[in-house]
């Protein structure tokens, strides 16, 4: 699977699993109801889905221009760091507002989510590539 279908399947699977993990954790940590936590998780997922599509487009464009196109451990690390780091910044105001907490508390919350999602993004993308193969941008040019 390549191109847009690959990107859509990857993003939807990633976010569906993420919501299933984050909503109960937020409800427990902030003593919030599951409805409020699920709503926040779904909004965060929507932001993350948009960011995922934009970030992966840019990353794969960058990746396709590299002489070495194989997805190494280092490249996977950069991918996860870039995606999750950008998402921490994008979600900061939303988390602070929704949970009625300070920006500092929201940053700490986002950093905790970052720690979880950094590992999750790395493992998910590795597993996704194993099941669906790497995108064309990461395949060696034959010639």
N, C-alpha and C positions, 0 to 999 in steps of 0.2 A: 504494500500500500504506500503510495507516494502522494505528494502535492497536497492540495486542499483537503481531500478526504482524510488523509493521515493527520493533518493538523487539527481538524475538527474532532475526530475520534480521540486523539491524544488529549486535547483540552477538556473535553466533556468527561472522559474517564477520570482524569486527574482531579477535576473539581468535584465530581460526585463523591469520590472517596474522601476528599478533603472535608466536605460538609459533614459527612458521616462521622468524622473524627473530631472536628472542631466544635460543633454545636453542643454536644454533651460536655466537653471540656470547659467551654465558656460558661455554661449553665452552672456547673459545679464550682468553678473558680470564683465567679462573681455572684453566686447565690441568686442567679437570675432564672426565670422560667425557661423551659425548653422552647416555647414559642418565640420569646424575645431573642434567645441565643440562636435559634434556627434562622430567624429572620436576618439577624446580623451576619450569620455565616453565609446565607444565600446572597446578601448584598456584597459581602467581601468576595464571595465566589464570582459574582458578576464582574467586579472590578478586576479580580485575578484572571478571569477568562479573557477579558479584553487585553490586559497586560500580557498574558500568555501568548496570544495571537501576535501582538505587536513585537514582543521581545523575541519570540522564536523566528519570526520573519527576519528581523534584523540580525539575529545570531546566525541563522542559516545563510544569509547573504554574506556576512563576514566570513563564515566558515568555508563557503564555496570558493572564496578567493585565496585560501591558504594553499601553500605548496603541499603540505601534509594534511590530507583531508580526513584521516582516520580519527574517530572519537576516542581519544586517549583519556586516561584517568584525569589528567590535568585539564583537558578541555571540558570534561563533564563537571569538574569542580568549578571552573569558570562559569559554565552555563547555570549551574544551581546557585552560585553566589550572585551573579548578575540578576537573575530572575527574582530570587527571594529578597535580595537587598533593595531592589527597585520597588518591590511590593510593600516592604516595610514602610518606606517613605510615602507611598501612595495611600496606604490605609491609615496612617497616623491620625489625621483629623476625624475620619469616620469613627474609629474605635473610641477616641476621646469623647466625641459627641454622644454616640449611641449608649455607651456605658456610663455616661456622666462622670468621667474621671479626668484628671489633669493630663496635659500633653506628656508630662514625664511618666505618669502611670501608663498611659497609652503606649509610649515608647517601650517601656519595660514589658508590657503585654505583647507588643509586636515583636520584640526581641525573643521572647519565649516562643511565640509562634514561629519566628524565623528559625530558631534552633530545631524545632520539630520539622518544619517544612524544608529546611535545608537537607536534612537526611531523607525525608520523604521524597523530595524532588529528585535527588540523586538516584535513589533506589527505584522509584517509579519510572524514570526515564530509561534507566538501564534495562529494567524488565520490559518496558514497552518496545525498546529497540530489539530485544531478544525475540519478542513475539512477532513484531511487525517489520523487522529489519530497520537499519538506520536509514535516514533520509538520503536522497541523492547527494546532498551537500556534503555528507560525511563519507561517501563512497570514493574509493580510489579511482582515479581516471585511468582507464586502460588504454594502452596505446603503444 
